[in-house]
Amino acid sequence: MITADKLVPEESGLVALALAFAMSDELPVPIRQIMDPATTPAAFLPFLAAHRSVDLWFDDWPEARKRQMVAEAVKLAALKGARAAAAAFLPFVDAEILDKISYPQRFVLGRSALGRVPISHKAFTTYFLVKVPLKRPFNPFVLGRSALGRAALQPVHREPMRRVNRALVVSKAPETAFSVSFAHRRRLRLGDAPKLDGTHRLGDWVDRTRL
């Protein structure tokens, strides 16, 4: 192999010769391994994520999730602003879409539109019903306060919901907006026609699948 120092004329000075040697050195850096999200060292993952312009990233993610995000960065970037973008980003924050009403849909077929938000659907706004696991506090009571009433209880940790909002912001187009509901459970009603076999009672909680 012809190195740069072989191309320098013999009458060149020491500075030119030194530069030629520096430019022809073979550095022991495994570039191909480092740039591959499957083989790069874990400590390099944040730098590789920045290199690929990853917008959704949390330092406490498992290593496997970080590698997956870096590996899918190009595909996810191409989806931004599309209808499928939210469903592609939300699994990274342990969430799933149960129902969605997208603009310009103004009415919901098969259901009364009276009293429902979609009848006055705001332009370029998508409504989401999202399910995300929440963590209850280990000790819900606050020491030194009365246990009477709900004010004395520790609130549910809201970090999962904050991350869902971040994922939706990253996935949407700049000129669009969204509204998200996390109420994926509701009280049982007579309109649900529950079975009269004793398995259900009014006031029980049931899963929601629609907004």
Secondary structure as UniProt FT lines:
FT   HELIX           4..7
FT   TURN            10..11
FT   HELIX           14..23
FT   HELIX           31..34
FT   TURN            37..39
FT   HELIX           42..44
FT   HELIX           45..51
FT   TURN            52..53
FT   TURN            59..60
FT   HELIX           63..71
FT   HELIX           73..79
FT   TURN            80..81
FT   TURN            83..84
FT   HELIX           85..89
FT   HELIX           90..93
FT   STRAND          96..101
FT   TURN            103..104
FT   TURN            109..110
FT   TURN            114..115
FT   HELIX           117..120
FT   TURN            123..124
FT   STRAND          125..131
FT   TURN            143..144
FT   HELIX           150..152
FT   HELIX           159..171
FT   TURN            174..175
FT   STRAND          177..181
FT   STRAND          185..187
FT   HELIX           190..192
FT   TURN            202..203
FT   STRAND          205..207
//
